[in-house]
Amino acid sequence: MPDRKYTDNTLKSIIDEMLRKSGLDKKYTELEIIRCYHEVVGKLISSKTLYAKVREKTLQLKLDSGVLKSELSYSKTNIIQMINAKMGSQVIENIEIW
């Protein structure tokens, strides 16, 4: 039976290291931000969101409702604060709505 190496590393630290080494950490963070966005805005707005992407600390959104576009425009700072709070760091600085 081969010798196994045991470490005191947590599973989270091991997964984070694997993501970093494979270059998938940025994509994983982007998916987490988008998941947090959908969680923060709720089912109604989430269902009206056609497109969500993160680019250089900017969350880009495309909505299919003009009324929701204007409503989200007024709530940008609150949404940014809630997403950053859920992520635990300053990952989003701006939201662009189309």
N, C-alpha and C positions, 0 to 999 in steps of 0.2 A: 504494500500500500504506500503510495507516495506521501512524502511529508507535506503537510499543509501549513501555510503561514497564517497565523492569527494576528489580527490587528485590533486596536481599540477604536478604529474609525467607525463612525456611524454610517448607516446605510445611505442617508442623505448625502454625506460628504463623498462617499464612493460614487454615487450616481452623478453628483455635480462634477466630479473629476472626470468621469467617463464622458459626460456631455461636452465638457470643455475640450478634452483631448480629441474628440471626434468632430468638433466644430459645430455642434448642434445647440450649443448653449444660447446663442442669439435667437434662433428660431423657436426654441422652447420658451424663452422669455416673451417673445412676441405673441405666442399662442396663449400664454398665461395672462398677458395684458388684455387680449381680446376676450378671453373667458371672464376676466374681472369686469370688463365693460358690459358684457351681456348680463352679468349678475347685478351690477350696479343699476342699470337702466330698467331692468325688468322685462317681462315677457312681451308686452305690447310694443315697446320701442325696439326691442331686440328683433321681433318678427318683421318690423318695417326696415331694418338695416340690411341693405343689399350687399354692402362691401365694407370690410373693416381691415385695415392694415396699419402697421406701425413702421414709421420711417423717421429715423433720427430724432427720437423723443417726441414725435408728432403722431397722434392717432388720426388717421384719415378715415372718414366715414362717408358712405353714400346711402342716403335714405330715399324711400319712394314716396314720402309725404312732405309737402311744403310746410304744413302746419307744424309737424314734428321738427323739421329743420330749424324753424324760428324758435321753437320752444327749447331745443337743445342749445341753440346759440346763446340764450340767456343763462343756461345752466352749465356752461363750459367749465367755469372755475370749480364749481362743486363736484362735477364728474371727475375732473382731474385730481382733485384732493382725495376723493373716495377711492379711485383706482390706485393712486400712489400709497394710500394708507393700507389697502389690501395687499399690495405688492411688497410693502415694507421699505421702499426706497423711492427716490425721485426718478421714476422711469418715463413719465409723460410730462411734457411742459406745455403742449399746445394741442388743440383739437381742430381739425379742418373738416367742415361739413359741406358736402355737395348735394 
